[in-house]
Amino acid sequence: MIKNQKTATLFALLAVLMWSTVATAFKITLSYFSALQMLLVASLVSSIVLVIICHFQHKLTLLKSSFLKKPFFYLLMGGINPFLYYSLLFQAYDLLPAQQAQSLNYTWAITLSLLAVPVLGHKLRRNDVIAIVLGYLGALVIATKGDLFAINFDSPLGVTLALLSTILWACYWIFNSKNNAEPIIALLLCFLCSMPMIFLAVLIFDDIKLIAWQGWVGATYIGLFEMGLAFVAWLTALKYAESTSKISNLIFISPFVSLLLLNQIIGETIYPATIIGLILIITGLLIQKKS
């Protein structure tokens, strides 16, 4: 594929735009569906979207052979993402203001650097340590709304679930780091393997009667954009990119656009502590990216 930075930037901005809307979509949809119900519909939609994309890319023939090479691996990965990761993340959004859940979720890259030490044998650099301190300080500022000494969370369980979701997301990427399968095929296999788990969880812990049409619209939107097309757009951007770092830096636009949408669409008051904490987290991530 011929490299083209303008095309790469276009696809990257498209992915960023889609990711910027999902916090608002999560919060609206949770007014009609539970976290597990939302996950069931969104995962089903995403699976269908990924199958269609793989068909047009002539990659569906890789599905069976890729799975048979590592069946237990894909079952484990599907259990982590989307099943457990999104179950915890959606529940965190249900318990917390969306701005808090979203911002806490951005610490996953810092969690990744911590887990890479015992799991992959990586060593922490000075920049990693600075990023960890800034990242979790930012998370604490957000979770306490700036009242650091009171340590008074809106929902301790929500904060815990949001941070646990970052561990699951980091584990997903660590375990996938040595997987040589086509990325979109690997993602599709994870979704297909997770569907029986999600359906069973809804049957046991929730209600399979999905009546509200608003919930269907919201969950379909999430499955289409958050879990499906945004990922494909981002992969396409990376393939065209002459400079990966320039493309990856665009992702930091997303949380600020998302805060604006949360304020304008659902009327969520944005706390000054959220802005400060988010700046601390992103500063840490930018420092971490420096060699």
Secondary structure, 3 states (H helix, E strand, C coil): CCCCHHHHHHHHHHHHHHHHHHHHHHHHHCCCCCHHHHHHHHHHHHHHHHHHHHHHCCCCHHHHHHHHHCHHHHHHHHHHHHHHHHHHHHHHHHHCCHHHHHHHHCCHHHHHHHHHHHHHCCCCCHHHHHHHHHHHHHHHHHHCCCCCCCCCCCCHHHHHHHHHHHHHHHHHHHHHCCCCCCHHHHHHHHHHHHHHHHHHHHHHHCCCCCCCHHHHHHHHHHHHHHHHHHHHHHHHHHHHCCCHHHHHHHHHHHHHHHHHHHHHHCCCCCCHHHHHHHHHHHHHHHHHHCC
